[in-house]
Every structure is written in C-alpha cells, then in structure tokens.
Amino acid sequence: MNYKEFGYKSEETYFKDFYKTLLETNRTPQFFVNWEKVYANLEKYLDEISLLNGLVIIKEKDKRFKHLEHILKKYPKTHAVIPFLVATREQNFNLLMIDAEGNITYKNINFSQSKIEDILDFCKKTKIIEMLGTIKDLYTYLLGVEVGSDTNARKNRSGAIFEDLTLKALLKAGIDARKATGKNKFGIRNKKSDILIYKKGKIFAYVEVNFFNELGSKPLETAQSYIKLQEDATANKMKFIWITDGPAWKTGKTARESAFSQINYIFNLKLARKLIPKLINK
C-alpha cells in the first residue's frame, strides 16, 4: 500500500486506520427481499394460480385430486405452476425412483410435455395434494415460497448493494466515477472492472469493489488475483484501486496485510471517499 502518498507515517498506521473504519454490515433494508422480482414471478401466472386456488376449499382429498386432474386437463397452462408448489422453478428434471425392493430408476418429468398422469403422480408423491388442503389461499402460499427462494439471491444482492453504495459515495466526494460496461475491459485477462474513475474525461483508474462478511479463503484469494489485475492496469498506464470492506477483514490481519502490501491502492469505503480525491488531484 502506497501509504506515504496519503500522509501516513507507516503501513501499520494506515492499516490501523483501515481496520478502525470498516463497516460492520452492508445489509440495507433492500438486502432482505427483492419484492419487485417476487411479485413479478407470480404475476406471470395469476390466472393459473386463481384456477388452482379453488382446490384449497375442497376438504376431501380424493375430490381435491379429481378436481386437480380436471383443471390440468382443461387448462394446460396450469401445469407450469406445479413446480412452484414445491419451491422450484425447474420445468424439466429427472426424478430418482426407488421401488419396494430397492431398485433404482430415473423418471423424467417435463411439465409442458409430460402426461397428465405423470404430473398427478408427482403431486401425490410430493404431498402437494395434502398441502392444498391445509392452506387458505394459494397466492399467499406461493408468495411465501417466492420470498424464501429469493433469499438464495442475497449473496449477489449483497455485492450489488455495496457496489452501488460505493459508486454513490465516490460521486458525492466529487469523483468522476462511472459504472463500467462490457466495453471497458483491460489487460490480457480481458477483465471488466466494477467502476471506472475518470480524470479530465479520460479513464484514470480501474476499481474493483467487494464486501466480506465472513472469514474464509475468499478474501485472500481475491487479494492474490487483484495483484495480477494491478499488473495489467499498470501495463495500460492506469491506476488500479481496490475498495473492500466488511467485518471479515478484522480477523487474520497478518496474512491479509501481507497480501495488501503488494497492492498500491486499497481502501475501505470511508477511506476511499477521503483519500481518492487526493490521489486524483495530486
């Protein structure tokens, strides 16, 4: 780290400031659920959900099964909703089947092509028939399923939130920062950076952005890969800046500082806002 450029007496004093100003979390209210996506996924099938919703008021299991068969035959578009009832969006997959003797076979089910009998058998064996008799409203049930499925996207959403937060912070600090596009690749690895910083209308620095909540090998692996990116940026006569943050950096400091020492410009969000303008204007 080129700490002297920013008035620090030693690398140790710089990292002391770095660790002291790390963000505790990047979980904004938008982190938890992408409601726009959740509602959009359901709105595609509102008519089909409404048709299947009639099943929840049928108390007898056999009658519910018969009515489901009727709906599937008369309204083929309802087939696509069945996988959602067991929290998957896959419309075509293989099932592992084991009979009473332990014999193993595979059965393909494609909800746009399979026979009604196969789809009904799927509903039986996955207990969908029973489930439909325990809920009051299918749309509400599927809304919960979609919210649960959306939590799988939190990791990607977490990175996007911090990248957006970083871009806004740099702009607020008076830095000409822009989100990179596919056209802004550099180096022999043809890498697209997260953010570009401009000076007098020309690209000044490539910026990589990430946030680490948990300790693991990923932060150090990332540091090692960024040493190579820095070489590419330097070959392009550009600066390479790494803006990283999160509580994971507070542990294993010695190993991390060893990797950090090989990267010229590494900041957390607070230091980026404070020090990057000095780098640009010197």
Sequence and secondary structure as in RCSB ss.txt:
>XXXX:A:sequence
MNYKEFGYKSEETYFKDFYKTLLETNRTPQFFVNWEKVYANLEKYLDEISLLNGLVIIKEKDKRFKHLEHILKKY
PKTHAVIPFLVATREQNFNLLMIDAEGNITYKNINFSQSKIEDILDFCKKTKIIEMLGTIKDLYTYLLGVEVGSD
TNARKNRSGAIFEDLTLKALLKAGIDARKATGKNKFGIRNKKSDILIYKKGKIFAYVEVNFFNELGSKPLETAQS
YIKLQEDATANKMKFIWITDGPAWKTGKTARESAFSQINYIFNLKLARKLIPKLINK
>XXXX:A:secstr
  GGGGT SSHHHHHHHHHHT  S    GGGS  HHHHHHHHHTTHHHHHHHHGGGG  SHHHHHHHHHHHHHH 
GGGGGGGGGGGT   SEEEEEEE TT  EEEEEEETTTS HHHHHHHHHHTTHHHHHTT S HHHHHHHHHHHHH
GGGHHHHHHHHHHHHHHHHHHHTT EEEE  TT EETTTTEE SEEEEETTEEEEEEEEEE  S SHHHHHHHHH
HHHHHHHHHHTT EEEEEEESGGGGSSHHHHHHHHTT S EE HHHHHHHHHHHHH 
